[in-house]
Amino acid sequence: MDAAVKGALDAKKPVGGFKIAKESGEWTTSNFHPYLSSEMYLTCRFFSARKHGLVDAAMRNDPSDRTAVVAFPGGIGTLDEVFETLALIQLERIGSKLPIPFLLINYDSFYLKLLDFMDDCENWGTVARGEVASLWKVCNGNLEALEYLAEFYNIPRSRRDYDIKLVLSRE
């Protein structure tokens, strides 16, 4: 999340956040992202409103819109948002006139067991073969994700200048 927010800010692109309000009171400054002021957040009472906002932010109704849904390693909330968005894409209910790329970022094989589970679903016949693979692109790193998006949006090779700093894996 840090890299996505910082990158958008560095590129002078609009960026904001969605928070789920606490029933007991206001968020403190420690609950906000270090790169965003509290004014850059929309506070939602329910998770459904947050998901609706996230999906709306990804809409592409003009060919010049270059958006994507990118799921990084996360917990239950992330999985909830991933599967809700996948279901909307699968059922063609996402509301976008143009296709939206969906990337699952599988750093250090974080999502390996989830991907195995999805394969099991195909084997059991609860999901059609190839259906899930057609809804998202699983990427194992930043360069693979950037290349996928560049291909998706037909960015010429001459304009693909990625300033990626290599980070050694956790030992």
C-alpha positions as a Markdown table, in Angstrom:
| # | Residue | x | y | z |
|---|---|---|---|---|
| 1 | Met | 0.0 | 0.0 | 0.0 |
| 2 | Asp | 2.8 | 2.4 | 0.8 |
| 3 | Ala | 4.4 | 2.0 | -2.6 |
| 4 | Ala | 1.1 | 2.5 | -4.4 |
| 5 | Val | 0.2 | 5.7 | -2.5 |
| 6 | Lys | 3.7 | 7.2 | -2.6 |
| 7 | Gly | 4.0 | 6.4 | -6.3 |
| 8 | Ala | 0.7 | 8.1 | -7.1 |
| 9 | Leu | 1.7 | 11.1 | -5.1 |
| 10 | Asp | 5.1 | 11.3 | -6.7 |
| 11 | Ala | 3.5 | 11.1 | -10.1 |
| 12 | Lys | 1.1 | 13.9 | -9.1 |
| 13 | Lys | -1.9 | 11.7 | -9.5 |
| 14 | Pro | -5.0 | 11.9 | -7.4 |
| 15 | Val | -5.0 | 9.5 | -4.4 |
| 16 | Gly | -7.1 | 9.0 | -1.4 |
| 17 | Gly | -8.2 | 6.4 | 1.0 |
| 18 | Phe | -11.3 | 4.7 | 2.4 |
| 19 | Lys | -11.6 | 4.1 | 6.2 |
| 20 | Ile | -14.2 | 2.1 | 8.1 |
| 21 | Ala | -15.5 | 4.3 | 11.0 |
| 22 | Lys | -15.2 | 3.0 | 14.5 |
| 23 | Glu | -18.6 | 2.8 | 16.3 |
| 24 | Ser | -17.0 | 4.2 | 19.4 |
| 25 | Gly | -15.6 | 7.4 | 17.9 |
| 26 | Glu | -13.2 | 9.2 | 15.5 |
| 27 | Trp | -10.0 | 7.9 | 14.1 |
| 28 | Thr | -6.8 | 9.1 | 15.6 |
| 29 | Thr | -3.9 | 10.4 | 13.5 |
| 30 | Ser | -2.1 | 7.1 | 14.0 |
| 31 | Asn | -4.8 | 5.3 | 12.0 |
| 32 | Phe | -4.0 | 7.2 | 8.8 |
| 33 | His | -1.5 | 6.4 | 6.1 |
| 34 | Pro | 1.8 | 8.3 | 6.7 |
| 35 | Tyr | 1.7 | 9.9 | 3.2 |
| 36 | Leu | -2.0 | 11.0 | 3.3 |
| 37 | Ser | -3.6 | 13.7 | 5.5 |
| 38 | Ser | -6.9 | 12.9 | 7.2 |
| 39 | Glu | -8.7 | 15.1 | 4.6 |
| 40 | Met | -7.7 | 12.6 | 1.9 |
| 41 | Tyr | -10.0 | 9.9 | 3.4 |
| 42 | Leu | -13.6 | 9.1 | 2.9 |
| 43 | Thr | -14.9 | 7.4 | 6.1 |
| 44 | Cys | -17.5 | 4.7 | 5.5 |
| 45 | Arg | -19.7 | 3.2 | 8.2 |
| 46 | Phe | -19.9 | -0.2 | 6.4 |
| 47 | Phe | -17.5 | -2.4 | 4.4 |
| 48 | Ser | -20.0 | -2.5 | 1.6 |
| 49 | Ala | -19.7 | 1.3 | 1.1 |
| 50 | Arg | -15.9 | 1.0 | 1.1 |
| 51 | Lys | -16.1 | -1.8 | -1.6 |
| 52 | His | -18.5 | 0.3 | -3.7 |
| 53 | Gly | -16.0 | 3.2 | -3.5 |
| 54 | Leu | -13.1 | 1.0 | -4.5 |
| 55 | Val | -14.9 | -0.4 | -7.5 |
| 56 | Asp | -16.1 | 3.0 | -8.6 |
| 57 | Ala | -12.5 | 4.3 | -8.5 |
| 58 | Ala | -11.5 | 1.6 | -11.0 |
| 59 | Met | -14.2 | 2.4 | -13.5 |
| 60 | Arg | -13.2 | 2.9 | -17.2 |
| 61 | Asn | -15.7 | 4.7 | -19.3 |
| 62 | Asp | -13.3 | 6.5 | -21.6 |
| 63 | Pro | -10.4 | 4.9 | -23.5 |
| 64 | Ser | -8.0 | 7.4 | -21.9 |
| 65 | Asp | -8.9 | 6.0 | -18.4 |
| 66 | Arg | -6.1 | 3.7 | -17.3 |
| 67 | Thr | -7.2 | 2.1 | -14.1 |
| 68 | Ala | -6.6 | -1.3 | -12.5 |
| 69 | Val | -7.6 | -3.3 | -9.5 |
| 70 | Val | -4.5 | -4.5 | -7.8 |
| 71 | Ala | -4.7 | -6.9 | -4.8 |
| 72 | Phe | -1.6 | -7.1 | -2.7 |
| 73 | Pro | -1.1 | -9.6 | 0.1 |
| 74 | Gly | -3.6 | -9.0 | 2.9 |
| 75 | Gly | -6.0 | -10.6 | 5.3 |
| 76 | Ile | -9.7 | -11.3 | 5.4 |
| 77 | Gly | -10.8 | -7.8 | 4.3 |
| 78 | Thr | -8.5 | -8.0 | 1.3 |
| 79 | Leu | -9.9 | -11.4 | 0.4 |
| 80 | Asp | -13.5 | -10.1 | 0.8 |
| 81 | Glu | -12.7 | -7.2 | -1.6 |
| 82 | Val | -10.9 | -9.5 | -4.0 |
| 83 | Phe | -13.8 | -12.0 | -4.3 |
| 84 | Glu | -16.5 | -9.3 | -4.4 |
| 85 | Thr | -14.7 | -7.6 | -7.3 |
| 86 | Leu | -14.1 | -10.9 | -9.1 |
| 87 | Ala | -17.8 | -11.7 | -8.8 |
| 88 | Leu | -18.8 | -8.3 | -10.2 |
| 89 | Ile | -16.4 | -8.8 | -13.1 |
| 90 | Gln | -17.5 | -12.4 | -13.7 |
| 91 | Leu | -21.2 | -11.4 | -13.7 |
| 92 | Glu | -20.5 | -8.3 | -15.8 |
| 93 | Arg | -22.0 | -6.1 | -13.1 |
| 94 | Ile | -19.0 | -3.9 | -12.4 |
| 95 | Gly | -20.5 | -1.0 | -14.3 |
| 96 | Ser | -17.5 | -0.1 | -16.4 |
| 97 | Lys | -18.0 | 0.4 | -20.1 |
| 98 | Leu | -14.4 | -0.8 | -20.8 |
| 99 | Pro | -12.6 | -3.8 | -19.3 |
| 100 | Ile | -10.7 | -3.2 | -16.0 |
| 101 | Pro | -7.4 | -5.2 | -15.5 |
| 102 | Phe | -7.4 | -7.1 | -12.2 |
| 103 | Leu | -3.9 | -8.1 | -10.8 |
| 104 | Leu | -3.3 | -10.4 | -7.9 |
| 105 | Ile | 0.2 | -9.6 | -6.6 |
| 106 | Asn | 1.7 | -12.9 | -5.4 |
| 107 | Tyr | 4.8 | -11.7 | -3.6 |
| 108 | Asp | 6.9 | -14.6 | -2.2 |
| 109 | Ser | 4.0 | -17.0 | -3.2 |
| 110 | Phe | 1.8 | -15.4 | -0.6 |
| 111 | Tyr | -1.4 | -16.5 | -2.5 |
| 112 | Leu | -0.1 | -20.0 | -3.4 |
| 113 | Lys | -2.6 | -21.8 | -1.1 |
| 114 | Leu | -5.5 | -19.6 | -2.4 |
| 115 | Leu | -4.5 | -20.4 | -6.0 |
| 116 | Asp | -4.3 | -24.1 | -5.1 |
| 117 | Phe | -7.8 | -23.8 | -3.6 |
| 118 | Met | -9.1 | -22.2 | -6.8 |
| 119 | Asp | -7.6 | -25.2 | -8.7 |
| 120 | Asp | -9.4 | -27.6 | -6.3 |
| 121 | Cys | -12.7 | -25.7 | -7.1 |
| 122 | Glu | -12.1 | -26.3 | -10.8 |
| 123 | Asn | -11.4 | -30.0 | -10.1 |
| 124 | Trp | -14.6 | -30.3 | -8.1 |
| 125 | Gly | -16.5 | -28.6 | -10.8 |
| 126 | Thr | -17.7 | -25.7 | -8.6 |
| 127 | Val | -15.8 | -23.2 | -10.8 |
| 128 | Ala | -15.6 | -23.7 | -14.6 |
| 129 | Arg | -12.1 | -24.5 | -15.9 |
| 130 | Gly | -10.2 | -21.4 | -16.8 |
| 131 | Glu | -12.9 | -19.1 | -15.4 |
| 132 | Val | -10.9 | -17.6 | -12.6 |
| 133 | Ala | -7.8 | -17.3 | -14.7 |
| 134 | Ser | -9.8 | -15.3 | -17.2 |
| 135 | Leu | -10.8 | -12.8 | -14.5 |
| 136 | Trp | -7.4 | -11.8 | -13.2 |
| 137 | Lys | -3.7 | -11.8 | -13.8 |
| 138 | Val | -1.5 | -13.4 | -11.1 |
| 139 | Cys | 1.8 | -11.5 | -11.0 |
| 140 | Asn | 4.8 | -12.6 | -8.9 |
| 141 | Gly | 6.5 | -9.2 | -8.8 |
| 142 | Asn | 6.3 | -5.5 | -9.8 |
| 143 | Leu | 8.0 | -5.8 | -13.2 |
| 144 | Glu | 5.6 | -8.5 | -14.3 |
| 145 | Ala | 2.6 | -6.4 | -13.2 |
| 146 | Leu | 3.9 | -3.3 | -14.9 |
| 147 | Glu | 4.5 | -5.2 | -18.1 |
| 148 | Tyr | 1.0 | -6.7 | -18.0 |
| 149 | Leu | -0.5 | -3.3 | -17.6 |
| 150 | Ala | 1.7 | -1.8 | -20.4 |
| 151 | Glu | 0.5 | -4.6 | -22.7 |
| 152 | Phe | -3.1 | -4.2 | -21.6 |
| 153 | Tyr | -3.0 | -0.5 | -22.3 |
| 154 | Asn | -0.9 | -0.8 | -25.5 |
| 155 | Ile | 1.9 | 1.4 | -24.1 |
| 156 | Pro | 4.8 | 1.4 | -26.6 |
| 157 | Arg | 8.0 | -0.2 | -25.5 |
| 158 | Ser | 9.8 | 3.2 | -25.9 |
| 159 | Arg | 7.6 | 4.6 | -23.1 |
| 160 | Arg | 8.1 | 1.8 | -20.7 |
| 161 | Asp | 10.7 | 3.2 | -18.3 |
| 162 | Tyr | 10.3 | 1.5 | -15.0 |
| 163 | Asp | 12.4 | 2.8 | -12.1 |
| 164 | Ile | 12.2 | -0.4 | -10.0 |
| 165 | Lys | 14.7 | -0.8 | -7.2 |
| 166 | Leu | 15.5 | -4.4 | -6.5 |
| 167 | Val | 14.8 | -5.6 | -3.0 |
| 168 | Leu | 16.3 | -8.8 | -1.7 |
| 169 | Ser | 13.8 | -11.4 | -0.5 |
| 170 | Arg | 13.3 | -11.8 | 3.2 |
| 171 | Glu | 15.8 | -14.3 | 4.6 |
